[in-house]
Amino acid sequence: MNNNKVNTEIIQLSNPSQCIKHPFYHKQIVFTGALSTMTRSEAAKRVRACGGIMQGAVTQDTDFLILGDKRRGISTKQLKAEKLMSLGLDIQIIIEDDFIWLISMQEEQPQI
């Protein structure tokens, strides 16, 4: 006699779109130059709301460098990020407009 029973229990999976993590989630973020759309403090709050971690300086642990629209030339933070990138580190340098778009993703995600 076969004692194996077929399991007919239905498993409900959560909506995959609700499981997507924000691109800043658990990422180290640095700003350089003044932002034209918000204060640095407000930007830091928005990054933390997306699960990001603020840094004051570019290091080997930096994931994103955000370039404010009001910067003057190339900052030392940008130079350091570019140097680390040339050594093979994965640092994303993004402009303020792209930062605004990315943080707006957090506002559009459905609530669980």
C-alpha positions in Angstrom: 0.0 0.0 0.0 1.3 3.4 -1.0 1.3 5.8 2.0 2.3 8.9 -0.1 -0.4 11.5 -0.1 -0.8 14.1 -2.7 -0.5 17.6 -1.2 -3.3 19.6 -2.7 -2.9 22.6 -0.4 -3.0 25.9 -2.3 -0.1 28.3 -1.5 -0.9 31.9 -2.0 2.2 33.9 -3.2 2.4 37.6 -2.5 2.2 40.0 -5.4 5.8 40.1 -6.9 5.5 43.8 -7.6 5.2 44.4 -3.8 8.4 42.5 -3.1 10.6 44.7 -5.3 13.2 46.6 -3.3 14.0 50.2 -4.1 17.4 50.8 -5.9 18.6 52.7 -2.9 17.7 49.9 -0.4 20.7 49.1 1.7 22.9 51.3 -0.5 25.4 53.9 0.6 24.5 57.3 -0.9 26.7 60.5 -1.1 25.6 64.0 -2.3 27.9 66.5 -3.9 26.9 70.1 -4.8 23.7 71.8 -3.7 20.4 70.4 -4.9 18.0 72.7 -6.7 14.8 70.9 -5.8 15.2 70.3 -2.0 17.6 70.8 0.9 20.3 68.3 1.6 18.4 67.4 4.8 15.2 66.7 2.9 17.1 64.6 0.4 18.7 62.6 3.2 15.2 61.9 4.7 14.0 60.7 1.3 17.0 58.4 0.8 16.4 56.9 4.3 12.7 56.5 3.4 13.8 54.4 0.5 16.1 52.2 2.7 19.3 54.0 1.7 22.2 54.8 4.0 23.7 58.3 4.0 27.4 58.9 3.8 29.3 62.2 4.1 32.2 61.2 1.9 32.9 58.9 -1.0 34.5 55.6 0.2 35.0 52.1 -1.2 31.6 51.3 0.3 29.8 54.1 -1.7 27.1 52.8 -4.1 25.7 56.1 -5.5 27.0 59.6 -5.8 24.3 62.2 -6.5 25.4 65.3 -8.4 23.3 68.4 -7.3 22.3 70.7 -10.1 23.9 73.7 -8.4 27.5 72.2 -8.3 30.4 74.3 -9.6 32.6 72.1 -11.7 33.9 68.7 -10.7 34.0 68.2 -6.9 36.6 66.3 -5.0 33.9 63.7 -4.2 33.2 63.2 -7.9 36.9 62.9 -8.6 37.3 60.3 -5.8 34.3 58.3 -7.1 35.7 58.3 -10.7 39.1 57.2 -9.4 37.5 54.3 -7.4 35.4 53.4 -10.5 38.6 53.2 -12.6 39.9 50.7 -10.0 36.9 48.5 -10.7 34.5 49.6 -7.9 30.8 49.7 -8.8 29.8 53.3 -8.0 26.9 54.9 -9.9 27.1 58.7 -10.5 23.7 60.2 -11.2 22.4 63.7 -11.7 19.8 65.3 -9.6 17.0 64.8 -12.1 17.6 61.0 -12.1 17.7 61.1 -8.3 14.3 62.8 -8.2 12.9 60.1 -10.5 14.4 57.3 -8.3 13.0 58.6 -5.1 9.6 59.1 -6.7 9.5 55.3 -7.2 9.3 54.9 -3.4 6.1 57.0 -3.4 4.5 55.0 -6.2 5.0 51.5 -4.6 1.9 49.9 -3.3 1.4 49.6 0.4 1.4 46.1 1.9 
